[in-house]
Amino acid sequence: MSAFRRAQLSVGALFCLLGFQYSTWAARIPALTDRLHLTAAEVGVLLLAAGVGAAVSFPIVAKLMAVLGSRRLSIAAGLTLIAALAGIGAAPNYPVALAVLLVDGVAVGCLNVAMNAQGAALEAAYERNTMARLHALFSGGIFTAALLASGVTALTGSLAVHFGIAGALLVLLVLVARPALLEQDLPAPPKAEGRRWSLPSKVGLWLGAAMALTTITEGAMTDWSALYLERVAHAAPQVLPLGIAVTSAMMVTARLFADGWRARWGDKRVVLIGGAVAGAGLGLALAAGGVVPALAGFACVGLGMAAVSPCLYVAAAREGSTALTMAATMGTTGLLAGPPVIGLIAEATTLTTAMAVVAVTAWLAVLCVVPVRLGEDVTASPRDAAADAAPQH
């Protein structure tokens, strides 16, 4: 196996680990609710704890990246997530569960930054586009963990058994990741004279805003597509899960090909076209009404947004660790704030109007990218044997 493929496998294992760990405990929220005797409001706060931990991790991640570097931080964060999963399953009461999920959120923030830093370093070292495929592995980790949860719960309701199996698989992913992670790291942000820390650049702020809007668009499909199909499109019960299914399937598929699109057309054009496809497709579907147009619109979101996050992460990484940390934090904030904001809009108006706002967020993400130069795009052929052999310096 070439050096590039070994490094790609190691970094990809980190992406898979993050998706797998999140999906594992999220799939068992009903069981956790029953075991801890939680009300609906308490479940909401429990979920919020993980999001808050990730959202407030910005200064922690910035410091740890400077001290440890992305290689060591990614392994430390991965091990913390394994311990957190065990803690979630063993939490004896609600306060302990809140504390564990708060730590889990911070670890998610750390790994999100570190693994994307590794992905950006991998592209730079080998002059090869690979970030979209890495993000496809994140989506694959979510999907695989959901299948595992379904299979285990069909045999036993034990959280200990389920999380034990999942924990063993997560340890395996850490072992796969560790050997070939890159020593290279992101450039440190320039130090302002007389300051101990620096604010993100204007480009970093634009990228952070674009990332927040992107994650709102993506997350809305998971949180609201089934409800839209039920209440607005009046779909049959068996059709309701297809909203999430078509979006995620299209996103994973597109991410497998998106690195080729980046090499052919450049990151900025891929982002602009992708956001436009998502916004226009969803907007036209809402205007048309009905089940089939809705599913087509959701598929457009999956197709259009698939490469946006990977390209934004690469662009932020080129700006340095502060910009990357900002982009990752803003992305988490979008996932955290998006669903309740959409719900408030739906409550005040209609669900169709709220979904139209989601389409607008895709267009706004495009506008945030317009003034930004996403950097020199990688154009090396995937079949370039010399690029496989060793990093370019």
HUMO-V102825 format. One record per pair of residues at least 6 apart in sequence whose ideal C-beta (glycine too) atoms are under 8 Angstrom apart, sorted by sequence separation. I is the first residue (numbers start at 1). J is the second residue. D is the distance in Angstrom with one decimal. If there is no record, write none. Layout:
{{I;J;D} {I;J;D}}
This chain:
{{32;38;7.5} {91;97;3.9} {122;128;7.6} {123;129;6.3} {156;162;7.6} {192;198;5.2} {229;235;4.1} {317;323;7.6} {381;387;7.8} {25;32;7.7} {123;130;5.9} {191;198;6.4} {230;237;7.9} {316;323;4.5} {317;324;4.8} {346;353;7.3} {380;387;5.1} {1;9;7.7} {38;46;6.9} {65;73;6.1} {68;76;6.8} {122;130;5.9} {123;131;6.2} {190;198;6.7} {200;208;6.8} {262;270;5.5} {265;273;7.8} {285;293;4.4} {286;294;7.8} {316;324;4.5} {345;353;6.5} {346;354;3.9} {64;73;5.2} {87;96;7.8} {88;97;6.6} {91;100;5.7} {152;161;6.6} {153;162;7.0} {189;198;4.9} {261;270;5.2} {284;293;7.4} {285;294;5.4} {345;354;4.2} {33;43;5.5} {152;162;4.5} {229;239;6.2} {230;240;5.6} {316;326;7.2} {119;130;6.8} {120;131;7.1} {229;240;5.2} {285;296;5.8} {286;297;6.8} {313;324;7.0} {316;327;3.9} {343;354;7.5} {61;73;7.9} {64;76;8.0} {88;100;5.4} {119;131;4.9} {258;270;6.9} {285;297;2.5} {316;328;7.8} {342;354;4.9} {345;357;5.7} {87;100;4.0} {88;101;6.8} {149;162;6.6} {152;165;6.5} {229;242;7.5} {284;297;6.7} {285;298;7.5} {342;355;7.9} {29;43;6.8} {32;46;7.7} {148;162;7.7} {226;240;4.4} {229;243;5.3} {283;297;7.8} {313;327;6.5} {116;131;7.8} {119;134;4.9} {226;241;6.5} {228;243;7.0} {281;296;7.0} {282;297;4.4} {285;300;7.4} {312;327;6.1} {313;328;7.6} {342;357;6.8} {84;100;5.8} {87;103;7.7} {88;104;7.1} {281;297;5.1} {282;298;7.4} {342;358;6.6} {84;101;7.7} {87;104;8.0} {148;165;7.0} {226;243;5.3} {29;47;7.6} {148;166;6.6} {225;243;2.9} {226;244;6.7} {281;299;7.5} {282;300;6.2} {84;103;5.8} {85;104;7.9} {115;134;7.7} {225;244;5.8} {281;300;2.4} {282;301;5.5} {84;104;4.0} {280;300;7.4} {281;301;6.6} {145;166;6.9} {148;169;7.8} {221;243;6.8} {222;244;5.7} {225;247;6.6} {278;300;5.9} {281;303;7.8} {309;331;7.1} {80;103;7.1} {81;104;6.7} {84;107;6.1} {221;244;6.6} {277;300;5.6} {278;301;4.6} {281;304;6.6} {222;247;7.6} {278;303;7.5} {279;304;7.6} {81;107;4.9} {221;247;4.2} {277;303;6.2} {278;304;3.2} {80;107;4.1} {81;108;7.1} {277;304;3.5} {278;305;5.0} {276;304;7.2} {274;303;7.6} {275;304;6.3} {77;107;4.9} {80;110;7.6} {81;111;6.6} {274;304;4.3} {275;305;7.2} {77;108;7.8} {273;304;7.7} {274;305;6.1} {274;306;6.9} {77;110;4.0} {78;111;6.2} {218;251;7.8} {274;307;5.5} {275;308;6.1} {76;110;7.5} {77;111;3.8} {274;308;5.1} {74;110;8.0} {271;307;7.1} {73;110;5.8} {74;111;6.0} {77;114;6.1} {270;307;5.0} {271;308;5.3} {73;111;7.9} {270;308;7.9} {73;113;7.7} {74;114;3.8} {271;311;5.0} {73;114;4.3} {74;115;5.5} {270;311;6.0} {271;312;7.1} {70;113;7.6} {71;114;7.8} {268;311;7.8} {70;114;4.3} {74;118;6.2} {267;311;4.2} {70;115;7.7} {262;307;6.8} {60;106;6.2} {64;110;6.2} {261;307;6.5} {70;117;3.8} {71;118;7.1} {267;314;6.6} {46;94;7.6} {53;101;6.9} {57;105;7.0} {61;109;5.5} {65;113;6.5} {70;118;5.2} {254;302;6.8} {258;306;5.7} {267;315;6.7} {49;98;4.9} {53;102;4.3} {57;106;4.7} {60;109;7.4} {61;110;5.3} {65;114;7.1} {246;295;5.4} {250;299;4.8} {254;303;5.1} {258;307;3.7} {262;311;6.7} {52;102;6.7} {53;103;6.6} {55;105;7.5} {56;106;7.6} {60;110;7.2} {46;97;6.2} {50;101;4.4} {53;104;6.4} {54;105;4.1} {57;108;7.8} {58;109;7.5} {70;121;7.1} {243;294;7.1} {247;298;4.7} {251;302;4.0} {255;306;4.8} {42;94;6.3} {46;98;6.3} {49;101;4.2} {50;102;7.2} {53;105;2.2} {54;106;6.9} {57;109;3.1} {61;113;4.9} {65;117;7.2} {239;291;6.3} {243;295;6.8} {246;298;5.3} {247;299;6.7} {250;302;3.3} {251;303;7.4} {254;306;3.5} {255;307;6.8} {258;310;6.8} {45;98;7.2} {49;102;4.8} {52;105;6.3} {53;106;4.5} {57;110;6.4} {242;295;6.1} {246;299;4.7} {249;302;7.1} {250;303;4.9} {254;307;6.7} {47;101;7.9} {50;104;5.4} {51;105;6.2} {53;107;7.9} {54;108;4.8} {55;109;7.6} {247;301;5.8} {248;302;6.6} {251;305;6.9} {252;306;7.9} {36;91;7.2} {46;101;6.2} {50;105;4.1} {53;108;7.3} {54;109;4.3} {243;298;5.2} {247;302;4.1} {251;306;4.6} {255;310;7.3} {32;88;7.1} {38;94;6.5} {49;105;6.7} {53;109;7.1} {233;289;7.0} {235;291;4.7} {246;302;6.7} {250;306;7.2} {36;93;6.7} {125;182;6.3} {232;289;7.5} {233;290;5.9} {234;291;7.8} {305;362;7.0} {308;365;6.7} {312;369;7.7} {315;372;6.9} {318;375;4.7} {36;94;5.5} {50;108;7.1} {54;112;7.5} {233;291;4.7} {304;362;6.9} {125;184;5.7} {235;294;7.8} {315;374;4.5} {14;74;5.4} {21;81;4.7} {25;85;6.0} {122;182;6.1} {124;184;7.3} {314;374;7.6} {315;375;5.9} {17;78;5.4} {21;82;7.4} {24;85;6.3} {36;97;6.2} {121;182;4.8} {214;275;7.8} {217;278;6.2} {233;294;4.9} {301;362;7.3} {314;375;7.4} {229;291;6.5} {232;294;7.8} {18;81;7.4} {21;84;7.9} {25;88;5.1} {118;181;6.0} {121;184;4.5} {311;374;6.5} {14;78;6.6} {17;81;7.1} {21;85;5.9} {25;89;7.9} {118;182;5.9} {121;185;6.5} {32;97;7.1} {121;186;7.1} {229;294;6.0} {120;186;6.9} {228;294;6.5} {229;295;8.0} {286;352;5.8} {117;185;6.6} {117;186;5.2} {225;294;7.8} {286;355;5.7} {89;159;4.6} {90;160;7.7} {286;356;5.6} {89;160;6.1} {89;162;7.8} {225;298;5.5} {282;355;7.0} {283;356;6.7} {286;359;6.9} {89;163;4.0} {88;163;7.4} {282;358;6.6} {283;359;4.3} {86;163;6.4} {221;298;5.8} {282;359;4.2} {85;163;5.6} {25;104;7.9} {280;359;7.9} {221;301;5.6} {279;359;4.9} {282;362;7.0} {85;166;6.5} {86;167;6.0} {221;302;7.2} {278;359;7.6} {279;360;7.0} {85;167;5.8} {279;361;8.0} {218;301;7.4} {279;362;3.6} {217;301;6.5} {278;362;4.2} {279;363;4.2} {82;167;5.6} {85;170;7.0} {22;108;7.1} {276;362;7.8} {218;305;5.4} {275;362;5.0} {276;363;7.3} {279;366;7.2} {82;170;4.8} {217;305;5.8} {275;363;6.6} {81;170;7.1} {82;171;6.3} {18;108;6.8} {275;365;5.0} {276;366;6.0} {214;305;6.3} {218;309;7.5} {275;366;3.8} {78;170;7.4} {82;174;7.2} {18;111;5.4} {17;111;7.5} {18;112;6.8} {214;308;5.1} {215;309;7.4} {271;365;8.0} {272;366;5.5} {275;369;7.4} {78;173;7.4} {79;174;6.5} {214;309;5.7} {271;366;7.3} {78;174;4.9} {14;111;6.7} {18;115;6.7} {272;369;6.4} {210;308;7.9} {211;309;7.0} {214;312;6.7} {271;369;5.2} {272;370;7.4} {75;174;6.6} {78;177;6.9} {14;114;7.5} {15;115;5.8} {14;115;4.0} {211;312;5.2} {268;369;6.7} {75;177;7.0} {210;312;5.7} {211;313;7.9} {74;177;7.2} {75;178;5.9} {271;374;7.1} {11;115;6.6} {14;118;6.7} {15;119;7.7} {268;372;7.7} {143;248;6.9} {207;312;5.6} {211;316;7.6} {268;373;7.5} {75;181;7.5} {142;248;7.8} {268;374;4.4} {11;118;4.6} {74;181;6.7} {267;374;4.3} {11;119;5.6} {207;315;5.7} {208;316;7.7} {266;374;7.5} {267;375;7.1} {139;248;6.4} {143;252;7.3} {207;316;4.8} {71;181;4.6} {267;377;5.3} {11;122;5.6} {70;181;8.0} {71;182;6.6} {266;377;4.4} {70;182;7.9} {71;183;6.2} {139;251;6.1} {140;252;6.5} {203;315;8.0} {204;316;6.6} {207;319;7.2} {139;252;4.7} {8;122;6.5} {69;183;7.8} {71;185;7.5} {263;377;7.0} {7;122;5.6} {70;185;5.4} {204;319;5.2} {208;323;7.7} {219;334;7.0} {223;338;7.7} {224;339;7.6} {262;377;6.2} {263;378;6.2} {69;185;4.9} {70;186;7.0} {136;252;5.4} {139;255;6.8} {203;319;5.6} {207;323;6.3} {211;327;4.6} {215;331;4.6} {219;335;4.9} {223;339;4.5} {262;378;7.2} {263;379;5.3} {211;328;7.5} {214;331;7.1} {215;332;7.5} {263;380;7.5} {4;122;7.8} {7;125;7.8} {19;137;7.5} {23;141;6.8} {27;145;6.7} {201;319;6.1} {204;322;6.5} {208;326;4.5} {212;330;4.2} {216;334;4.6} {220;338;6.2} {224;342;6.1} {263;381;8.0} {7;126;7.5} {15;134;4.8} {19;138;4.2} {23;142;4.2} {27;146;5.7} {136;255;3.6} {200;319;7.9} {204;323;3.4} {207;326;7.5} {208;327;5.1} {211;330;4.8} {212;331;6.4} {215;334;3.5} {216;335;7.6} {219;338;5.0} {220;339;7.3} {223;342;7.2} {232;351;5.6} {263;382;7.9} {15;135;6.6} {18;138;6.0} {19;139;6.4} {21;141;7.9} {22;142;6.8} {23;143;7.7} {65;185;7.9} {135;255;5.5} {136;256;5.4} {203;323;6.9} {207;327;5.0} {211;331;4.2} {214;334;7.0} {215;335;4.8} {219;339;6.4} {231;351;5.8} {232;352;5.7} {12;133;7.4} {16;137;4.6} {19;140;6.9} {20;141;3.8} {23;144;7.9} {24;145;4.6} {28;149;6.4} {65;186;7.6} {201;322;7.9} {205;326;7.3} {208;329;7.4} {209;330;6.8} {212;333;5.7} {213;334;6.6} {216;337;7.6} {4;126;4.7} {8;130;5.8} {12;134;5.5} {15;137;4.4} {16;138;6.7} {19;141;2.9} {20;142;7.1} {23;145;3.6} {27;149;3.8} {31;153;7.9} {66;188;7.0} {133;255;6.5} {200;322;5.3} {201;323;6.4} {204;326;5.2} {208;330;3.8} {212;334;3.7} {216;338;3.7} {220;342;5.8} {224;346;7.9} {260;382;7.4} {3;126;7.9} {11;134;6.1} {15;138;4.2} {18;141;6.8} {19;142;4.1} {22;145;7.7} {23;146;5.4} {27;150;7.8} {132;255;4.6} {133;256;6.3} {199;322;7.8} {200;323;5.5} {204;327;7.2} {211;334;6.9} {215;338;6.8} {228;351;5.8} {259;382;7.8} {4;128;6.3} {13;137;7.9} {16;140;6.3} {17;141;6.7} {19;143;8.0} {20;144;6.2} {21;145;7.6} {24;148;7.3} {35;159;7.1} {132;256;7.7} {198;322;6.1} {227;351;6.7} {228;352;7.7} {8;133;7.7} {12;137;4.5} {16;141;3.9} {20;145;4.5} {24;149;6.5} {28;153;7.9} {132;257;7.9} {133;258;7.9} {216;341;7.9} {8;134;7.7} {15;141;6.9} {19;145;7.0} {23;149;7.5} {31;157;6.7} {132;258;3.5} {133;259;5.7} {200;326;4.5} {216;342;7.8} {32;159;7.4} {132;259;4.7} {224;351;7.3} {228;355;5.8} {16;144;7.8} {31;159;5.8} {131;259;7.0} {130;259;5.9} {129;259;3.8} {132;262;6.9} {224;354;7.2} {28;159;6.1} {129;260;7.4} {186;317;5.6} {189;320;4.4} {224;355;6.6} {188;320;6.5} {189;321;6.4} {129;262;4.8} {187;320;5.0} {188;321;6.5} {189;322;4.2} {28;162;6.6} {129;263;5.1} {186;320;5.7} {187;321;7.6} {189;323;7.5} {224;358;7.5} {28;163;7.9} {62;197;7.5} {186;321;4.6} {220;355;7.3} {185;321;7.8} {24;162;7.6} {25;163;7.7} {186;324;6.3} {220;358;4.3} {24;163;7.0} {217;358;5.8} {220;361;7.9} {24;166;4.5} {216;358;7.0} {217;361;4.9} {21;166;7.7} {216;361;4.8} {217;362;4.7} {20;166;7.2} {214;361;7.9} {213;361;4.6} {214;362;7.8} {217;365;6.9} {20;169;6.9} {21;170;6.0} {213;362;7.4} {20;170;6.6} {213;364;5.0} {214;365;4.9} {213;365;4.0} {17;170;5.9} {20;173;7.1} {210;365;4.8} {213;368;6.6} {17;173;4.3} {16;173;6.0} {17;174;6.9} {210;368;3.8} {14;173;7.7} {209;368;4.8} {210;369;5.3} {13;173;4.7} {17;177;7.0} {13;174;7.6} {207;368;7.6} {206;368;5.2} {207;369;8.0} {210;372;7.8} {13;176;4.2} {14;177;5.1} {206;369;7.3} {13;177;3.9} {206;371;6.4} {207;372;6.4} {10;176;6.7} {11;177;7.3} {206;372;5.0} {9;176;6.7} {10;177;4.8} {14;181;7.9} {10;178;7.1} {10;179;6.3} {203;372;5.6} {10;180;4.0} {11;181;6.7} {203;373;7.9} {9;180;6.8} {10;181;5.0} {11;182;7.6} {135;306;8.0} {6;179;7.4} {7;180;4.7} {6;180;4.1} {7;181;7.3} {132;306;7.1} {135;309;6.2} {7;182;6.0} {132;307;5.2} {135;310;4.8} {134;310;7.3} {3;180;7.8} {132;310;4.5} {131;310;3.9} {132;311;8.0} {131;311;7.3} {131;313;6.3} {131;314;5.3} {119;310;7.9} {123;314;6.4} {120;313;6.7} {119;313;7.0} {120;314;5.3} {119;314;7.6} {121;317;7.7} {116;313;4.4} {120;317;3.3} {119;317;7.8} {120;318;7.1} {116;316;7.9} {117;317;5.9} {116;317;6.5} {117;321;7.0} {120;324;7.4} {117;324;6.0} {184;391;7.8} {113;321;7.7} {116;324;6.3} {113;324;5.8} {113;325;5.2} {116;328;6.6} {113;328;4.7} {112;328;4.7} {109;328;6.7} {112;331;7.6} {109;329;6.7} {112;332;7.2} {109;332;6.4} {108;332;7.5} {129;377;7.9} {129;378;4.8} {128;378;6.2} {127;378;5.5} {129;380;8.0} {128;380;5.5} {127;380;4.6} {126;380;7.8} {128;382;7.1} {66;321;7.2} {123;378;5.8} {65;321;4.9} {128;384;7.8} {62;321;6.7} {128;387;5.7} {62;322;6.4} {65;325;6.9} {127;387;5.9} {126;387;5.4} {126;388;7.7} {62;325;5.2} {61;325;5.0} {126;391;5.8} {127;392;5.2} {125;391;3.9} {126;392;6.6} {58;325;5.8} {61;328;7.5} {125;392;6.8} {58;326;7.0} {61;329;7.7} {58;329;4.5} {57;329;6.8} {55;329;6.3} {54;329;7.5} {55;332;5.4} {54;332;4.2} {55;333;5.1} {51;332;6.7} {55;336;5.8} {54;336;7.5} {51;335;6.9} {52;336;7.4} {51;336;3.7} {48;336;7.4} {4;387;6.6} {5;388;7.0} {4;388;4.8} {3;388;7.1} {4;389;8.0} {2;388;3.7} {3;389;6.5} {2;389;6.3} {3;390;5.8} {3;391;7.3}}
